[in-house]
Amino acid sequence: MLETVNKYALKGEVLIGADFNACALDDRNFEEAILRGAWFKSAGLRRANLKYADLRDSYMQRAKLVGVRAFGAQFTNAKMEFVDFTGASLEHCDFRGANLIGADFTNA
């Protein structure tokens, strides 16, 4: 399993179906990355840059997206039960069809 990832290596990358389950990805730059169907269950993405990222059909149950910057990100049909979006910037995101049961949007 991937445990740590370089902060700058993922901008614009195509990582369809990648497995980031339980990874520490805080402060990482996923801007414009294509992450369709990727797995982020229980991953830490605090303060990550997800600007314009494509996360359609991704699995993000119980992920920590505290303070994430996700302007224009696509979360269509994502599984996002109990995701923590506390303090996140989510302008112009697409959550159509996403499962957000129990998600925390405090101060988002």
Buried (B, 14 or more C-beta within 10 A) or exposed (E): EEEEBEBEEBBEBEBEEBBBBBBBBBEBBBBBBBBBBBBBBBBBBBBBBBBBBBBBBBBBBBBBBBBBBBBBBBBBBBBBBBBBBBBBBBEEBBBEEBBBEEBBEEEB
